[in-house]
Amino acid sequence: MSFTKFDFNPKITAGIKACNYETPTPIQDDAIPAILEGRDIMGLAQTGTGKTAAFVLPILQRLLNGPRGKVRTLIVAPTRELAEQIHSDIIKLGRQTGIRSVAIYGGVAKMPQIKKIRSGVEIIVACPGRLLDHLNDRTFNLSKVDHLVLDEADHMFDMGFLPDIKRILKALPSERQTLLFSATMPSEIRNLAEEILNNPVRVQIAHSRPTATVEQMIFSVEQNRKTTLLKDIMAKTKMSSTLIFTRTKYRAESLARQLEKAGYAATSLQGNLSQQKRQKALSGFKRGEFKVLVATDIAARGIDVSGISHVINYDVPGTVDAYTHRVGRTGRASATGEAFTFASREDRKIIDQIERSLGKKINRNKNTEFTVEVPDNTPLGGKPVKKSWNKPKKNFGSAGGRRNGRPEGRGASSAGAAKQDQSPVGRNGRPARRGAAPAGAGKQEQPSGNYRKAGSRHKRKSRAAVLDSSFGNLFLNS
């Protein structure tokens, strides 16, 4: 089937051809007819399913019939990147329609946005915070809005935007078409949908699982060895475009620098960057200037970058939904892709939750081609060698003593003690009777360094280290 069955205006059909769209995706098949009829929509679909075109195309068709120069469509998105992406799609699909769009979000000056809105636009794509700023400043009003789209509603809830959304709704006319799209449906979003949607058409496209075209794999590795494993995989795997996710902004920036030093065309996308730098990083990744993008979850939703061959979860995401969104960056539009996850023993709980959501076990890497640094006391393919607890160590304290500054051997006299009273000595180097120093004790050499009790604490620490190495990843290799 082709897009001709929707009977779009020729100006819109020209935009579809310009974007090389040939066959509607399942969500487009289900959503476009209902939106053209004016019905409300509750869409559950993961990223990479063609969701944006599913609501942009019918909205453009409906806007062709009606007044121009007034804000008639409001699209609310959680991030600047997603707002820019939707705005870009509107421009490409509606190039010949004369319908104008503007993206408004924080991090940039307000005045250029105000000028564009007052020049007469039909569509506003906005992030909640900056939109409320404009509404509070009375820059424009939304009294003529016919269509409201809440995209990635669950992500907006995760980011704490739900109160802002409710304030925005109060500025809109009650008579409107409302389209709500979400990858998941937590109870808060379900309650919101019941409040704002009028007899909606429900469209659901495999919203809880990554697409079947993505091959998923888990690599068992501890945190301090992840970078070594990452470089080894990248050196031995053919990757055309790689998106790497980290848990923190600092780690994203640091890892991108390390990969750049290793010779990869890498950059980072994270919240500490200015809007200009974020846009430069994303645009460079889209154009192929950067082959590797290291990002926090800010890039996991709604960023339409075609041709990503690999997604690597350097850090396991904190939720099943975040995993779905990350992995959804590859294998888009029926293309194939691979998703690798680096997991340590601390990630056991979330890995179990992800697998329950998928309804199957994720493959574990059994390819010995990919190597990871191992401790010096760990023979390849075996358990770590248990070190001797009482092995003498070099002295870095006093001459002739052990490393912790105690005299060699328990009860033994230190060098030069021949002239001292040979009173019995306790295990901490003091006279056996507490408080009663023997004659000549003032000349006795005092132990240097730590006065930690010999033995038990050091032993417990060493045993913990052996347990970490030998049993840490058993659950991941099952």
C-alpha positions, -999 to +999 in steps of 0.1 A: +000+000+000+012+036-007+003+070+007-021+076-023-049+059-004-051+088+021-059+112-008-036+140+004-034+173-013-009+173-041+013+198-022+015+174+007+021+144-017+051+164-031+065+166+004+061+129+009+080+121-023+107+146-013+113+127+019+113+094+000+084+079+019+069+051-001+049+027+022+031+038+054+043+023+086+018+005+108+012+035+131+007+057+100-018+033+086-038+033+118-035+070+129-037+090+097-073+082+088-086+088+123-068+122+125-081+132+091-116+126+105-109+149+135-108+121+161-087+123+193-058+098+194-041+079+222-011+065+205+013+040+221+044+036+199+081+034+204+106+056+186+115+047+151+080+037+140+072+068+119+051+084+146+060+120+137+048+118+101+017+100+114+005+132+130+022+159+109+008+147+075-029+148+085-025+180+105-010+197+074-040+185+053-065+199+078-046+232+081-048+238+043-085+244+048-088+274+071-073+308+080-036+315+078-013+336+100-028+323+133-015+297+157-038+268+150-016+238+160+004+234+192+029+205+195+045+200+229+077+180+232+100+173+262+134+182+248+149+209+225+163+182+202+129+166+197+112+200+192+138+208+165+133+174+148+096+178+146+099+213+133+124+201+107+099+174+096+071+199+093+093+221+070+102+192+048+068+176+045+050+210+041+075+229+020+050+235-008+020+242+014+030+276+026+022+265+062+048+281+086+062+265+118+084+277+146+103+258+174+105+275+208+126+263+237+149+275+264+187+281+262+183+307+234+171+343+232+134+349+233+132+378+209+139+359+177+111+335+187+087+363+194+094+379+160+087+347+142+055+341+160+042+376+154+051+374+118+023+348+115+028+311+120+003+283+120+022+257+140+042+261+172+065+232+184+075+240+220+091+227+251+068+233+282+091+256+301+098+282+274+062+280+262+049+290+297+074+319+297+059+333+265+024+327+278+032+345+311+047+374+291+016+375+269+037+372+238+008+354+221-023+335+229-035+300+221-072+308+218-074+297+181-057+264+185-075+236+167-050+208+172-029+199+203-002+172+201+015+159+233+045+139+220+065+116+243+041+123+271+057+097+294+091+114+290+075+147+299+061+131+330+096+116+339+111+151+336+085+167+359+066+186+332+031+173+342+022+204+362+034+226+333+012+206+309-018+212+330-012+249+331-008+249+293-041+231+289-059+259+307-047+284+280-063+263+252-099+262+240-119+233+252-131+225+216-100+211+199-085+179+185-060+163+210-034+137+200-014+121+228+016+099+220+036+079+244+060+050+244+046+037+277+015+043+297+021+049+334-009+056+356-003+094+356-004+095+318-034+073+317-052+096+341-042+127+320-055+110+288-088+103+304-091+139+314-082+155+280-092+130+253-127+128+240-136+092+229-101+086+215-090+061+189-064+039+205-034+031+183-008+007+198+023-005+180+045-028+201+051+000+226+069-020+252+096-038+232+124-029+209+118-037+172+125-072+161+152-060+137+175-052+166+199-079+178+205-074+215+235-087+235+248-084+271+285-081+279+295-090+315+321-065+326+329-045+357+329-007+356+366-001+356+370-024+325+342-010+303+364+014+284+389-013+275+360-036+263+344-007+243+376+000+224+382-037+217+346-041+204+349-010+182+382-021+168+369-056+158+333-048+148+322-030+116+302+000+128+290+027+104+274+049+130+275+043+168+254+058+196+268+052+231+247+060+262+262+068+296+244+075+329+260+109+336+270+141+317+306+139+330+311+104+318+296+112+284+321+141+280+350+121+294+344+090+273+340+110+241+374+126+247+390+092+253+376+078+221+387+110+202+422+105+215+421+069+204+415+080+168+377+079+165+355+107+152+336+111+184+316+138+202+293+141+231+257+153+236+248+161+271+230+187+292+261+208+301+265+219+265+250+251+252+222+248+227+246+258+199+271+231+208+243+205+212+230+213+178+265+212+163+271+177+178+238+163+166+241+178+132+276+165+128+265+131+138+236+132+113+259+143+085+285+116+093+311+141+104+311+122+137+309+084+136+304+081+173+280+101+196+283+096+233+251+108+250+230+108+281+193+099+279+186+133+265+193+118+230+173+086+236+139+099+225+127+113+193+161+120+177+156+109+141+191+099+129+189+073+102+215+046+096+227+041+133+242+006+131+250+001+168+237+013+201+259+006+231+247+010+267+279+018+284+258+022+315+227+001+320+197+025+320+177+029+352+143+018+338+129-007+313+113+023+294+147+040+290+162+007+277+134+005+251+140+041+240+178+037+238+177+005+218+150+020+195+176+044+181+189+015+158+169-009+136+146+019+124+124+018+094+129-020+090+167-017+089+187-040+111+209-030+140+227-042+171+224-031+207+252-040+232+247-036+269+277-035+294+264-049+327+281-056+360+268-076+390+251-044+404+228-044+373+212-078+380+179-064+391+173-041+362+185-067+337+159-091+351+132-065+347+142-058+311+142-095+302+107-099+318+095-070+297+110-086+266+096-120+275+129-136+268+165-138+278+189-114+261+219-132+245+251-132+266+284-126+248+304-159+244+328-146+218+363-148+232+375-125+205+365-096+227+389-094+256+387-075+289+416-066+312+419-090+340+438-086+373+474-098+374+464-126+399+436-139+376+447-166+351+428-165+318+398-188+321+403-194+358+395-181+392+418-155+409+447-169+428+442-164+465+471-145+480+487-155+512+473-135+542+506-134+562+531-129+534+558-105+546+558-072+528+584-046+521+589-020+548+581+016+538+582+027+574+612+022+598+643+003+589+640-035+594+602-032+600+572-044+580+552-021+557+529-010+585+559+000+607+558-028+631+590-047+640+596-079+619+579-108+637+557-106+667+575-101+699+608-096+681+631-068+691+639-042+665+674-033+652+696-018+680+674-032+708+704-051+723+710-023+747+673-022+757+656-040+785+643-073+770+608-070+785+581-090+768+565-069+739+528-070+730+515-074+694+512-036+690+548-029+700+540-016+735+551-033+767+530-063+777+517-045+808+497-015+798+510+018+813+542+003+829+571+012+807+603-008+814+636+008+822+652+024+792+620+025+773+627+061+763+655+049+741+633+021+725+625+026+688+589+034+683+569+017+655+561+041+627+532+042+603+497+030+611+489+014+644+462-007+629+457-040+646+476-067+626+456-092+607+418-092+608+408-060+590+433-063+563+423-100+558+386-091+555+393-065+528+414-089+508+387-116+510+362-091+497+384-084+468+387-121+459+349-125+461+344-095+438+366-110+412+355-146+414+318-144+419+308-109+406+295-118+372+280-153+376+244-141+370+253-125+338+269-155+323+240-178+329 
